[in-house]
Amino acid sequence: MLRYAADWRTIMFLCLYAALATGGWLLDPSGPLLVLWVVVTAVSSWICAVIAHNTVHSPVFKKRWMNKVFQVWVSLSYGFPVSEYVPGHNLSHHKFTQQREDVMRTSKVNFRWNLLNFLFFFLAVGPGVTKGNYEYKKVMKKKLPQWNRQLLYEIIAVWSVKAIVTLIDWRKALCFVWIPHLFAVWGITTVNYLQHDGCDQDHPVNHSRNFVGPLFNWFTLNNGFHGIHHHTPGLHWSLTPKVHAEKYAPTIHPELDQPSLAVYMFKAFIYPGKRVTYDGKPMNVERAPDIDWVVASKDTAAAELGAVGSGS
C-alpha cells in the first residue's frame, strides 16, 4: 500500500492534527489551555504543510487513486490545496532557485533588521506565488486537465469545510481551523528564507542551508536536509539523511550544516541579528521584478505533480 513504511509517521501526524482540531472543537477549552491548544494545533498543521511538500515530490501510496484521495486529506489538514504547491515550489523555486523566475527568492525582502525580513517574507512573495498559480492553472487546463481536476477537488473540499465550520461556530473555527492553517502556510513559505538566504545558488552544494538536528528532523520528516532535496527532489524524505551524509556533508561549508534551528534563528534574528552570507560577509541584496517563470519554463507540465503523476 505505502511506497515506504516510514510514511506511517506521515499518517500519524495527519491523525494527530485531526485529533487536536476535533478535540479542541468538542472540549472547547478556555484560558491558558485554549492558547496552548491552539499553538499545538497550529504546529501540527504546519507539519501537515511539510507533508504537503513531501507528497507533491514523492507520493505516499503505490496506487494513483489513493494518492488523489490522500492529497485531499492533506489539503484539509494543511488548509490549502496541495496541488497549488506544484507551480510556485516544484517549478518556479526548484528550477530557478534564487533567480528572478523564482517567485520565492529571498531578495524580495530587504529590511535593515533581519527579523523583519523573516516575519514579512510571506507577504513579500505571496502576490507572485498567487499570480503564478493562476497562470499555471490556465496552462494545465489544456495541457493536463486531470491535474486541473485534482486541484479543483482539493479547492472544493478545503473551502467548503472552512465555510461550513465557520457558519456553525466562527469562534471555534477561528481557533482550531483558521489560525492553525494560516500559521501552517506562513511557516512552510517562510522556511524558504531560512533555507536559502545568504547561500550561493550557483555553488554545487552551498546553495541551501540544512538543519541537521535529529529531534527537529524527526518531527519535520527530515525537512532539514534541504540541499540534497534540491539535488534530488524526488528522493523520499526517509532517505535524505543518508544521501546527505554521502554526497553533501563531505564538501559543504560547515555553516550550512546547522545543528540547531533555534540557535541559528537566535543568531540570525536576535543577536547579532545581522543579515550576512553563509561565510559571514555582508549581504548585497539586489531587488528586481519577477520574470514570468510560466513563460520561461518550456516544460510546465513536466514536473513532479503529486498524485496525478504517480502510481497506476
SVG drawing of the C-alpha trace seen along z (x, -y; Angstrom):
<svg xmlns="http://www.w3.org/2000/svg" viewBox="-24 -49 59 51">
<polyline fill="none" stroke="black" stroke-width="0.4" points="0.0,0.0 2.6,-2.5 5.7,-3.1 7.8,-3.5 7.0,-2.1 8.4,-5.4 5.2,-7.1 3.3,-5.6 4.8,-8.5 3.3,-10.8 -0.2,-9.3 0.3,-9.5 0.9,-13.3 -2.2,-13.8 -4.2,-11.8 -2.7,-14.0 -3.9,-17.2 -7.4,-15.7 -7.5,-14.7 -6.3,-18.1 -8.7,-20.1 -11.7,-17.8 -10.8,-17.6 -10.5,-21.4 -13.8,-21.8 -15.6,-19.3 -13.9,-20.1 -13.9,-23.9 -11.1,-24.8 -10.6,-28.3 -7.9,-30.5 -4.3,-29.3 -5.4,-25.8 -7.0,-27.3 -3.9,-29.2 -1.8,-26.1 -4.2,-24.0 -4.3,-26.5 -0.4,-26.7 0.0,-22.9 -2.7,-22.5 -1.0,-25.2 2.3,-23.4 0.7,-20.1 -0.9,-21.8 2.5,-23.2 3.8,-19.6 0.9,-18.7 2.2,-21.5 5.6,-19.7 3.7,-16.6 2.0,-18.5 5.5,-19.5 6.7,-15.9 3.8,-14.3 4.0,-16.5 7.6,-15.4 7.3,-11.8 3.7,-10.4 2.9,-8.2 0.9,-5.4 1.6,-2.9 -1.9,-3.5 -2.7,-6.7 -6.3,-6.8 -5.1,-6.5 -2.7,-9.4 -5.5,-11.5 -7.7,-10.9 -4.7,-11.4 -4.0,-14.8 -7.5,-15.9 -6.9,-14.7 -3.6,-16.6 -5.3,-19.7 -7.9,-19.6 -5.1,-19.3 -2.8,-21.9 -5.6,-24.2 -4.8,-24.8 -4.9,-22.8 -1.8,-20.5 -1.7,-20.8 -1.1,-24.5 2.3,-23.6 3.4,-22.5 3.7,-25.8 5.5,-28.1 7.6,-25.3 8.3,-22.5 8.6,-24.6 9.4,-28.2 11.6,-27.6 13.3,-24.4 14.0,-25.2 15.1,-28.8 16.4,-28.9 17.0,-32.5 16.8,-33.8 14.2,-36.3 12.0,-33.5 11.9,-32.2 8.8,-33.8 10.1,-32.7 13.6,-34.2 14.8,-35.8 15.9,-39.1 12.2,-40.2 12.7,-41.5 15.4,-43.9 14.7,-45.4 17.7,-46.6 16.6,-44.4 16.8,-40.8 14.0,-39.7 11.6,-41.8 12.8,-40.0 11.9,-36.7 8.5,-37.9 7.4,-39.6 8.9,-37.3 5.5,-35.6 3.7,-38.8 6.5,-39.8 6.3,-36.6 2.6,-36.0 1.5,-38.0 4.0,-36.4 3.0,-32.9 -0.7,-33.6 -0.1,-35.1 2.0,-32.1 -0.6,-29.6 -3.4,-31.3 -1.3,-31.3 -0.1,-27.7 -3.7,-26.6 -4.7,-28.1 -1.8,-26.3 -2.6,-22.9 -6.3,-23.2 -5.3,-22.5 -2.0,-20.5 -3.0,-18.2 -6.7,-18.5 -6.5,-15.7 -4.1,-17.8 -6.6,-20.7 -9.4,-18.4 -7.4,-17.2 -6.7,-20.8 -10.5,-21.6 -11.4,-18.7 -8.9,-20.0 -10.2,-23.6 -13.8,-22.5 -13.0,-20.3 -10.9,-22.8 -13.1,-25.9 -16.4,-24.0 -15.2,-22.6 -13.9,-26.0 -17.2,-27.7 -19.3,-25.1 -17.4,-25.1 -17.3,-28.9 -21.0,-29.1 -21.5,-26.5 -19.3,-28.3 -17.0,-31.1 -15.0,-31.3 -14.1,-27.6 -13.4,-27.7 -11.0,-30.6 -9.2,-28.9 -8.9,-25.3 -9.1,-25.8 -8.2,-29.3 -5.4,-30.2 -3.6,-26.8 -4.0,-26.8 -2.7,-30.4 0.3,-29.6 0.9,-26.5 1.0,-28.3 3.1,-31.2 5.5,-28.7 6.0,-26.5 6.6,-29.5 8.9,-31.4 11.1,-28.3 12.4,-29.1 14.0,-32.2 15.9,-30.1 17.0,-27.6 18.3,-29.9 19.0,-33.4 22.8,-34.1 23.6,-30.9 25.3,-30.7 22.7,-29.5 25.4,-28.8 27.5,-26.6 27.1,-22.8 26.5,-22.2 26.4,-25.6 23.1,-26.6 21.0,-25.6 21.1,-25.7 20.5,-22.5 19.3,-22.0 20.5,-18.5 19.4,-18.2 17.8,-14.7 14.8,-15.9 13.8,-18.6 14.1,-16.2 12.0,-13.5 9.1,-15.9 9.6,-17.5 10.1,-14.3 13.7,-15.2 12.8,-18.6 16.0,-20.0 18.1,-18.2 17.3,-20.8 20.4,-20.7 20.0,-17.1 16.3,-17.7 17.3,-20.3 19.8,-17.9 17.3,-15.1 13.7,-16.5 12.0,-13.1 14.1,-11.4 11.9,-10.1 12.3,-12.0 13.3,-8.9 16.4,-8.5 17.7,-12.1 19.9,-11.9 21.9,-9.0 22.3,-10.6 23.1,-14.0 25.9,-12.3 27.3,-10.7 27.0,-13.5 26.8,-16.8 28.4,-16.6 32.0,-16.0 32.2,-19.2 29.5,-21.6 30.6,-24.7 30.2,-23.9 28.0,-26.9 25.4,-25.4 25.0,-22.3 23.4,-23.9 22.9,-21.5 20.2,-23.6 17.4,-25.6 16.8,-27.6 20.4,-28.6 20.6,-29.7 17.4,-31.8 18.7,-33.5 21.9,-34.4 20.3,-35.4 17.4,-37.4 18.1,-38.4 21.8,-38.7 23.8,-39.8 20.7,-39.8 22.7,-40.8 21.9,-39.6 25.1,-38.0 26.1,-35.4 26.8,-31.8 30.5,-32.6 29.9,-35.8 30.2,-38.5 27.7,-41.4 24.7,-40.7 24.2,-42.8 20.6,-42.4 19.6,-43.3 15.8,-43.7 14.2,-43.3 10.8,-42.5 9.8,-38.9 10.4,-37.2 7.4,-35.2 8.5,-31.6 5.5,-30.1 6.7,-31.7 10.4,-31.0 9.8,-27.3 9.2,-25.3 8.2,-22.1 5.5,-23.4 3.7,-20.1 6.9,-18.0 7.3,-18.1 6.6,-16.2 2.8,-16.6 1.9,-14.6 -1.0,-12.2 -1.5,-12.9 2.0,-11.9 2.2,-8.8 1.2,-5.2 -1.1,-3.2"/>
</svg>
